[in-house]
Amino acid sequence: MPLTDTESALLALIRETPLATSEELARRLGSTRAAVNVHVSNLVKKGALLGRGYVLPPEGGPGRVVVVGGANVDVKARTHSAAVPGTSNPGVTVQAPGGVGRNVAENLARLGVRVALISVVGRDALGDELLRGTEAAGVDVRGVLRAPGVATGTYTAVLDASGELLVAVAAMEAMDALTPAAVQERRGALGGAAWAVADGNVPEATLAHVLSLAAGAGVPVVFEPVSVPKAARLLPALAAGLSPHAVTPNVPELEVLVGHAVPDTVDAIRAAAAELHARGVAVVWVRRGAQGSVLSAPDGVHTLPALPAAVRDVTGAGDAMLAAFLAALASGRPPAEAARHGHAAAAITVESDHAVSPALTPAAITARLT
């Protein structure tokens, strides 16, 4: 259906500033908020927008990845020397864009993969900063919901002088606004995607809806548990037969997914992975920290060593690992080779002070593997 002159002008403004509010659009259009909302409804009906979140139709062809997950501001404090509990410790504090889903998306962009993020931030200064930084890194943020009345999420981590995590606090209540209805409005983003990622920050019902939409679109999903408590959010979907193509837990998260203790041995991990295969999960990649990982895939079980690295900060290593794994899968590499790419990305990341290493490139991964 053809667009009116006003609808065309509004669409041009949305393309120019996809993060603008309806009030901002109305002001620039010389109209009212109510009129803008009517025009947006017409644009959705005509297919020029995919939903009221101002989600534009995806650009480009195959190879695009959609990430549905957490976006927050990271606050990292690091002690200058060995941490002493129960008292203040001299150190430094830095703030940067973060969140598992957001970090995975930025790492994918740095590896040359076209990627779109579906998440939630507040209508606050932290949200503005977070979206600016993420978009500048090459991530399509048009599917990020600006939720009124909620604060943009934060992740506060305390590291010791060696870069190891001592304690972290994740304030991610904003993710509750990512409802099944919000994802339904953004369902067009999955169209033509090669892969999707969903992390454990996604609410339980919304995660099941993402898996259902992806199955209907023929898009394989990788589930990243994020933490032991959040790994359990996948269980209702598994019980309903909505299995992701792949899961990437550590051993404690694997225990949650199979419902019993799993010793950290290759044989025990292999047996637990077989339980998930029986429930429809094709690939189970279990991270074991310094011991490397175990990958159970259709072509067999592979044990992979961690690559040597001079550790400065472990924050974000798992996110880079997943992104490089997925980038390699999207380029046609088999799972075991893709997992080796993941280990290379993790080694590059832990040698950086940043959760997303500026040094992460396809060439840097190749250099680590040769």
C-alpha positions as CSV (number, residue, x, y, z in Angstrom):
1,M,0.0,0.0,0.0
2,P,1.3,3.5,-0.9
3,L,2.3,5.8,1.9
4,T,0.9,9.3,2.4
5,D,3.3,12.3,2.4
6,T,3.1,12.5,6.2
7,E,3.7,8.8,6.6
8,S,6.7,9.0,4.3
9,A,8.1,12.0,6.3
10,L,7.6,10.1,9.6
11,L,9.3,7.0,8.3
12,A,12.2,9.1,7.2
13,L,12.5,10.5,10.7
14,I,12.4,7.1,12.3
15,R,15.1,5.8,9.9
16,E,17.2,8.8,10.9
17,T,16.6,8.5,14.6
18,P,15.2,5.1,15.5
19,L,15.6,5.7,19.2
20,A,13.4,8.9,19.2
21,T,10.3,9.0,21.4
22,S,6.8,9.7,19.9
23,E,7.0,13.2,21.5
24,E,10.3,13.9,19.8
25,L,8.9,12.7,16.4
26,A,5.8,14.8,16.9
27,R,7.9,17.9,17.6
28,R,10.1,17.4,14.5
29,L,7.1,16.6,12.4
30,G,5.2,19.6,13.6
31,S,2.3,17.4,14.8
32,T,1.0,15.9,18.0
33,R,1.9,12.7,19.8
34,A,-1.6,11.3,19.2
35,A,-1.3,11.9,15.5
36,V,2.1,10.3,15.4
37,N,0.7,7.2,17.1
38,V,-2.1,7.0,14.4
39,H,0.5,7.3,11.6
40,V,2.7,4.6,13.3
41,S,-0.3,2.3,13.3
42,N,-0.8,2.9,9.6
43,L,2.9,2.3,8.9
44,V,2.6,-1.1,10.8
45,K,-0.5,-2.0,8.8
46,K,1.3,-1.2,5.6
47,G,4.4,-3.2,6.5
48,A,6.7,-0.2,6.6
49,L,7.3,-0.8,10.3
50,L,7.3,-4.2,12.1
51,G,5.8,-3.0,15.3
52,R,5.1,-0.1,17.6
53,G,8.7,-0.2,18.9
54,Y,9.7,1.5,15.6
55,V,11.3,-1.7,14.4
56,L,12.2,-1.3,10.8
57,P,12.3,-4.2,8.4
58,P,15.7,-6.0,8.5
59,E,18.3,-5.0,6.0
60,G,20.6,-7.5,4.2
61,G,20.3,-11.2,3.5
62,P,21.4,-14.4,5.2
63,G,24.0,-14.4,7.8
64,R,22.4,-12.0,10.2
65,V,22.2,-12.9,13.9
66,V,19.5,-11.7,16.3
67,V,20.3,-11.5,20.0
68,V,17.6,-11.4,22.6
69,G,19.0,-10.7,26.0
70,G,20.3,-8.4,28.7
71,A,21.7,-5.0,28.2
72,N,23.0,-3.0,31.1
73,V,25.8,-0.7,32.3
74,D,28.8,-2.5,33.8
75,V,30.4,-1.0,36.9
76,K,33.7,-2.8,37.6
77,A,35.7,-2.2,40.7
78,R,39.2,-3.8,40.9
79,T,41.4,-3.8,44.0
80,H,45.0,-2.8,43.7
81,S,46.2,-5.7,45.8
82,A,44.9,-8.9,47.4
83,A,41.3,-8.2,48.6
84,V,40.6,-8.0,52.3
85,P,37.0,-8.9,53.2
86,G,35.0,-6.8,55.6
87,T,36.7,-3.5,54.9
88,S,37.4,-1.0,52.2
89,N,40.1,-1.8,49.6
90,P,42.0,0.7,47.5
91,G,41.3,0.2,43.8
92,V,39.8,1.7,40.6
93,T,36.3,1.8,39.2
94,V,35.2,1.9,35.6
95,Q,31.9,2.1,33.8
96,A,31.0,0.7,30.4
97,P,28.2,-0.8,28.3
98,G,27.5,-4.4,29.3
99,G,25.0,-7.2,29.6
100,V,25.4,-10.7,28.3
101,G,23.2,-10.3,25.3
102,R,24.6,-6.9,24.5
103,N,28.2,-8.0,24.8
104,V,27.6,-11.0,22.6
105,A,26.0,-8.7,20.0
106,E,29.0,-6.3,20.1
107,N,31.5,-9.1,19.9
108,L,29.6,-10.5,16.8
109,A,29.7,-7.0,15.2
110,R,33.5,-6.8,15.9
111,L,33.8,-10.2,14.1
112,G,32.1,-8.8,11.0
113,V,28.7,-10.4,11.6
114,R,25.5,-8.4,11.0
115,V,23.7,-8.4,14.3
116,A,20.5,-7.0,15.8
117,L,19.7,-6.7,19.5
118,I,16.3,-7.1,21.2
119,S,16.5,-6.0,24.8
120,V,15.2,-3.4,27.3
121,V,16.7,-0.2,28.7
122,G,15.1,2.6,30.7
123,R,14.3,6.1,29.4
124,D,17.1,7.5,31.4
125,A,20.7,8.9,30.9
126,L,22.2,5.4,31.3
127,G,19.9,4.0,28.7
128,D,20.9,6.8,26.3
129,E,24.6,6.2,26.8
130,L,24.2,2.4,26.5
131,L,22.4,2.6,23.2
132,R,24.8,5.1,21.8
133,G,27.8,3.0,22.6
134,T,26.2,-0.2,21.3
135,E,25.0,1.4,18.1
136,A,28.5,2.9,17.5
137,A,30.0,-0.6,17.8
138,G,27.9,-1.7,14.8
139,V,24.9,-3.3,16.5
140,D,21.4,-2.7,15.2
141,V,19.6,-1.4,18.3
142,R,16.2,-0.6,16.7
143,G,14.6,-3.5,18.5
144,V,15.6,-2.3,22.0
145,L,12.6,-1.4,24.0
146,R,12.7,2.0,25.9
147,A,10.6,1.1,28.9
148,P,9.0,4.0,30.9
149,G,9.2,3.9,34.6
150,V,12.1,1.5,34.9
151,A,15.8,2.1,35.5
152,T,18.4,0.8,33.0
153,G,20.0,-2.3,34.4
154,T,23.4,-2.4,36.0
155,Y,25.9,-5.1,36.7
156,T,28.4,-4.3,39.5
157,A,31.4,-6.5,39.7
158,V,34.3,-6.5,42.2
159,L,37.5,-8.1,41.0
160,D,40.7,-8.8,42.8
161,A,44.1,-7.6,41.7
162,S,44.5,-10.7,39.4
163,G,41.3,-10.0,37.6
164,E,39.3,-12.8,39.2
165,L,35.7,-12.1,40.1
166,L,35.1,-11.8,43.9
167,V,31.4,-10.9,43.9
168,A,28.9,-9.3,41.5
169,V,25.4,-7.8,41.8
170,A,23.1,-7.8,38.8
171,A,20.2,-5.3,38.9
172,M,18.2,-6.4,35.8
173,E,14.6,-5.7,36.8
174,A,14.2,-3.8,33.5
175,M,14.2,-7.1,31.7
176,D,10.8,-7.8,33.1
177,A,9.4,-5.4,30.5
178,L,10.5,-7.7,27.7
179,T,7.2,-9.5,27.7
180,P,6.0,-12.0,25.1
181,A,3.9,-9.2,23.6
182,A,7.0,-7.0,23.2
183,V,8.9,-9.8,21.4
184,Q,5.8,-10.5,19.3
185,E,5.9,-6.9,18.1
186,R,9.6,-7.5,17.1
187,R,9.1,-10.9,15.5
188,G,9.9,-9.5,12.1
189,A,13.5,-9.2,13.2
190,L,13.8,-13.0,13.1
191,G,12.8,-13.1,9.4
192,G,15.8,-14.2,7.4
193,A,18.1,-14.5,10.4
194,A,20.7,-17.3,10.2
195,W,20.9,-17.7,14.0
196,A,19.4,-16.3,17.2
197,V,20.8,-16.1,20.7
198,A,18.7,-15.9,23.8
199,D,20.2,-15.5,27.3
200,G,19.0,-16.3,30.7
201,N,18.1,-12.7,31.5
202,V,15.1,-13.1,29.3
203,P,11.9,-13.8,31.4
204,E,10.7,-17.4,31.4
205,A,7.5,-16.9,29.4
206,T,9.3,-14.6,27.0
207,L,12.1,-17.2,26.4
208,A,9.5,-19.8,25.5
209,H,7.9,-17.4,23.1
210,V,11.2,-16.6,21.5
211,L,11.9,-20.3,21.0
212,S,8.4,-20.8,19.5
213,L,8.8,-17.8,17.1
214,A,12.3,-19.0,16.1
215,A,11.0,-22.5,15.4
216,G,8.2,-21.2,13.2
217,A,10.8,-19.1,11.3
218,G,13.2,-22.0,11.0
219,V,15.9,-20.1,12.9
220,P,18.2,-22.2,15.2
221,V,18.6,-20.7,18.8
222,V,21.6,-20.8,21.1
223,F,20.7,-20.5,24.8
224,E,23.3,-19.0,27.1
225,P,22.2,-19.6,30.8
226,V,24.1,-16.6,32.3
227,S,23.9,-18.0,35.8
228,V,22.8,-21.0,37.9
229,P,19.5,-19.4,38.9
230,K,18.7,-18.1,35.4
231,A,19.5,-21.5,33.8
232,A,16.3,-22.8,35.3
233,R,14.3,-20.4,33.0
234,L,14.8,-22.8,30.1
235,L,13.2,-25.8,32.0
236,P,9.5,-25.0,31.2
237,A,10.4,-24.6,27.5
238,L,12.2,-27.9,27.5
239,A,9.2,-29.6,29.2
240,A,7.0,-28.1,26.5
241,G,9.2,-29.4,23.7
242,L,10.6,-26.0,22.8
243,S,14.3,-26.9,22.7
244,P,17.1,-24.6,21.6
245,H,19.5,-25.9,19.0
246,A,22.4,-25.4,21.4
247,V,23.1,-24.6,25.0
248,T,26.3,-23.2,26.4
249,P,26.4,-23.8,30.2
250,N,29.2,-24.2,32.7
251,V,29.1,-27.3,34.9
252,P,26.8,-25.9,37.7
253,E,24.4,-24.5,35.0
254,L,24.4,-27.9,33.3
255,E,23.3,-29.5,36.6
256,V,20.3,-27.2,36.6
257,L,19.4,-28.2,33.0
258,V,19.5,-31.9,33.7
259,G,18.2,-31.8,37.3
260,H,21.0,-33.6,39.1
261,A,24.6,-33.3,40.1
262,V,27.2,-33.6,37.4
263,P,30.9,-34.2,38.4
264,D,33.3,-32.1,36.4
265,T,34.7,-35.0,34.4
266,V,34.5,-35.6,30.7
267,D,32.5,-38.9,31.1
268,A,29.9,-37.3,33.4
269,I,29.5,-34.2,31.2
270,R,29.1,-36.5,28.2
271,A,26.3,-38.4,29.9
272,A,24.5,-35.2,31.0
273,A,24.8,-33.9,27.4
274,A,23.2,-37.1,26.1
275,E,20.2,-36.3,28.4
276,L,19.8,-32.9,26.7
277,H,20.2,-34.4,23.2
278,A,17.3,-36.8,24.1
279,R,15.2,-33.7,24.7
280,G,16.0,-32.1,21.3
281,V,19.1,-30.1,22.0
282,A,21.5,-30.8,19.2
283,V,24.7,-29.1,20.6
284,V,25.8,-29.0,24.2
285,W,29.0,-26.9,24.8
286,V,30.1,-27.0,28.4
287,R,32.7,-24.5,29.6
288,R,35.1,-25.6,32.3
289,G,37.2,-22.5,32.9
290,A,40.9,-23.3,32.9
291,Q,40.2,-26.9,32.0
292,G,38.8,-25.9,28.6
293,S,35.5,-27.2,27.4
294,V,33.6,-30.3,26.4
295,L,31.5,-30.1,23.2
296,S,28.9,-32.7,22.5
297,A,27.6,-32.4,18.9
298,P,26.1,-34.5,16.2
299,D,29.6,-35.5,15.0
300,G,30.7,-36.7,18.5
301,V,32.2,-35.5,21.7
302,H,35.2,-33.2,21.7
303,T,37.4,-32.0,24.6
304,L,39.1,-28.7,23.9
305,P,41.8,-27.1,26.0
306,A,41.8,-23.5,27.1
307,L,44.4,-21.4,25.3
308,P,47.1,-19.7,27.3
309,A,46.6,-16.1,28.2
310,A,48.0,-13.4,30.6
311,V,44.8,-12.8,32.6
312,R,43.9,-9.2,33.4
313,D,40.1,-9.4,33.7
314,V,37.8,-12.4,33.2
315,T,34.7,-10.3,32.7
316,G,33.1,-10.9,29.4
317,A,35.2,-13.9,28.4
318,G,32.2,-16.2,28.1
319,D,30.3,-13.6,26.0
320,A,33.2,-13.4,23.6
321,M,33.5,-17.2,23.5
322,L,29.9,-17.6,22.5
323,A,30.1,-14.8,19.9
324,A,33.2,-16.3,18.2
325,F,31.6,-19.8,18.3
326,L,28.5,-18.5,16.6
327,A,30.4,-16.4,14.1
328,A,32.3,-19.5,13.1
329,L,29.1,-21.6,12.8
330,A,27.4,-18.8,10.7
331,S,30.4,-19.0,8.3
332,G,29.9,-22.7,7.8
333,R,32.6,-24.1,10.2
334,P,31.8,-27.4,12.1
335,P,31.0,-27.1,15.8
336,A,34.4,-28.3,17.1
337,E,36.3,-25.8,14.9
338,A,33.8,-23.1,16.0
339,A,34.5,-24.0,19.6
340,R,38.2,-23.5,19.1
341,H,37.5,-20.0,17.7
342,G,35.5,-19.4,21.0
343,H,38.5,-20.4,23.1
344,A,40.7,-18.0,21.1
345,A,38.2,-15.1,21.6
346,A,38.1,-15.9,25.4
347,A,41.9,-15.7,25.6
348,I,42.0,-12.4,23.8
349,T,39.3,-11.0,26.0
350,V,40.8,-12.0,29.4
351,E,44.0,-10.2,28.4
352,S,42.0,-6.9,28.1
353,D,40.6,-4.5,30.7
354,H,37.4,-4.3,28.7
355,A,34.5,-6.8,28.8
356,V,34.5,-6.5,25.0
357,S,38.1,-6.4,23.8
358,P,38.9,-3.8,21.2
359,A,41.6,-6.3,20.0
360,L,39.0,-8.9,19.0
361,T,39.0,-9.4,15.2
362,P,38.8,-12.4,12.9
363,A,42.5,-11.9,12.2
364,A,43.3,-11.9,15.9
365,I,41.4,-15.2,16.3
366,T,43.3,-16.7,13.4
367,A,46.6,-15.7,14.9
368,R,45.7,-17.3,18.2
369,L,45.0,-20.6,16.5
370,T,48.2,-20.8,14.4
